[in-house]
Amino acid sequence: MQRKAYLAKNTALFALNSIGIRIITFLLVPIYTNTFGTSEYGEIDLVVTMVTILSPIIFFNIGEAVMRFSLDENAQKNKIASIGLVFSLTAVILGTSIFVVLWFFSQITINGWIVYFYCITEGLFHTVSCYLRGQEKILQYAISNILSTLFMAILNIVFLLVFKLGINGYFLAYIISYIIASIYCIFAGDVLMVFKRFSIDKDLMKGMVKYSIVLIPNSLMWWIMNSSDHVMVTAMIGIAANGIYAISYKIPSILSALSTVFNQAWAFSAIHENKSNDRVAFNNNMYDKLARFLTIVTIGLMCIMKPFLKAYVGMTYYEAWMYTPYLLVGNFFLTLATFLSTFYTVNKDSKGFLVSGTIGAAVNIILNYLLIPVIKVHGAAFATCVSYICVYLYRVYDTRKYMRIEVFRKQYVLGYTILILAAISMFINSWIGQVVLIIELIMVIVLNLSFVKECLTIIRSIIVKIISK
């Protein structure tokens, strides 16, 4: 019971973080789609895509090592944070390489210094917030993310709607919000004391670098899976097409947010439960609940996709719905793959991340190259979906050396099948398609009826407790 309470508490705190961020971000999308043309939004997405891969390289992915090593028993947190600070200061210098990279992207017209500060502040915030997670200060971690998103939203409204600063204003809002949130993390995590007691342990640094440096090519592989299609769509079709494609990611990001909440909390539980006698049963039970929950939510999102996008974005972006079936299915399997990846984290097996990421990246880039010229943006979305499924299948096989998760039970396979049929049903562009989707949602609810009843019981008990108090 204690383990479930620990997982529930962390899940609730990560939910506070993620749900607050997603609500604010979603409210901003209509402003973006009505302020920026498809070409401008495509340029924004291209910069974000580029920084997504440059930031981990410039910072040596040290934030992940800071978080993981801080969770060990008897961890020397002061020395771990000191190493994180050294790499963060080094990144300030290495970040100037961005100007060289920008030279290859003629589509990017904004000031290079803005891109530089956007990358550095994003990386710094990631590092110091990882230190909060390593200290298990999950509430403070959640607050830092909400602060960042709240200031970003306020400043975006001011810079875009009041001062009309355009793309530059968009990124300035992020830079300032990252700085404010980083300052909060520094105080919440007692980083100032680290400066006073600054100490470098060479053996510890070697261990952290060995762990994090493998994650750099892993980040590159994940960038290829998550973002290279944006670059290839821009190059092969045009930056306006990339703007529409970027919007198609917004709805699947709901699924990603929900799964991230659970998987972030689960990583802590997996580390703590690694030596328990019934850890196999406990892990399989958690996978079971996640798989059932995701199946219902994913098909539910498919049901509301088209009517929601009509009200949510400008009409020039509405065609983005056509790419969401692939991305929703892909994100479903990516979430399950992320659950399995916690066994890499527990065992500090960064090579497992790298190999699985490399397989997915290779599949993605080959399919992008073959399909984008033929079926255009559909090819990019399909390539992303298939690459995520390949990562999932590899991790199912590879993580059995640590933990055997029964992922192909009959009810799971039936759920996967209904999910793929629902994705196909989305392309029936009439009321008949909508009816078929609703029937498929009912089918999957009936298939997981015991789980749905369990969830309703928990929700009812929570409501009763709140009312009684």
Protein Blocks (a to p, Z undefined) as FASTA:
>chain_A
ZZmmmmmmmmmmmmmmmmmmmmmmmmmmmmmmmmpcfklmmmmmmmmmmmmmmmmmmnoo
mmmmmmmmmmpghiafklmmmmmmmmmmmmmmmmmmmmmmmmmmmklmbdfklmmmmmmm
mmmmmmmmmmmmmnopaklmmmmmmmmmmmmmmmmmmmmmmnonmjmlmmmmmmmmmmmm
mmmmmmmnommmmmmmgccdfklmmmmmmmmmmmmmmmmmmmmmmmmmmmmmmmmnomkl
mmmmmmmmmmmmmmmmmmmmmmmmmmmmmmmmmmpmklmmmmmmmmmmmmmmmmmmmmmm
mmmmmmmmmmmpcfklmmmmmmmmmmmmmmmmmmmmmmmmmmmmmnopaklmmmmmmmmm
mmmmmmmmmmmmmnommmmmmmmmmmmmmmmmmmmmmmmmmoccdfkbfklmmmmmmmmm
mmmmmmmgcfklmmmmmmmmmmmmmmmmmmmmmmmmmmmmmmmmmmmZZ
